[in-house]
Amino acid sequence: MSYKTLLVHAEADPDAAPRLASAAALAQRLDATLLGLGAEMYDWMAVSDPYGFAAPDWTEVVRRQVELDLETAERQFRKAAAAVAHDWAISHEAPALALARMARSADLIIAGGAPLDGAASLRAADAADLIMTSGRPVLVAPPMGGDLRAERVVVAWKDGREARRAVADALPFLKRAEQVVVMATCAAQEMEDTEAATTAVAQHLKTHGVAARTCVRIAPADRACAELNTEAEALGADLIVAGAYGHSRVREWILGGVTHTLLQQPERFVLFSH
């Protein structure tokens, strides 16, 4: 198993440049094709009167601005991807929806994890939407980007379907890694069961040639993410693998504590699966 096609969302925003550079570097390392998608919705509300009608002149201004944004996004993408096989597409759908549709042609999606305000959601992909709806693993890049080497990786283990899916989806990274730690936190009374679960995961990974060990720490639920980041820092890991936990309520995702924190404050790359 390998990642042969990567998908990244390209934006006109200069803050997206580090993500594009990270995606291109990863595509080069994996000998993969990089698909770039420019997606931005028209902001009709910005030019509507109180009755919901948009003035024709302002409608054209909005259209032109979106087209200019997409042209800028394409230039940024093609500049970043110049050294790798790549392709480009555009959409006027919501970015997360457009990416989820295009994910049928990709093995891995690369996205940003920053929270979105109302206006930004027209031109930036909501990572939670993407993770929960795309059916593909999503690699969330930290704001500063970076060259993901994935030589040392921490697997955030919680014994459920999401974490199991994440481990399977991350195998192309895990098999290339020099060190992998399967980590879990638990209450004191759960230590024996948690150690047994993480040991089983490590043994399974070893059948794939992955050099994995375990780490279980006693900690309350609200300390789980801090413990995870501490272990990653100590290991020198640039990648965390995690199941994404959440459910939908009134058109927004209610995320689990660790998932929410890793998305809001990504200190390193995080591969999420749902």
Secondary structure, DSSP 8 states (H G I E B T S, - for coil): ----EEEEEE-SSGGGHHHHHHHHHHHHHHT-EEEEEEE----GGGGB-TTS-B-HHHHHHHHHHHHHHHHHHHHHHHHHTTTS-EEEEEESS-HHHHHHHHGGG-SEEEEE-----TTGGGTS--HHHHHHHSSS-EEEE-TT------SEEEEE--SSHHHHHHHHHTHHHHTT-SEEEEEEEE-GGGHHHHHHHHHHHHHHHHTTT--EEEEEEE--GGGHHHHHHHHHHHHT-SEEEEE--EEEETTEEEE-HHHHHHHHS-SSEEEEE-
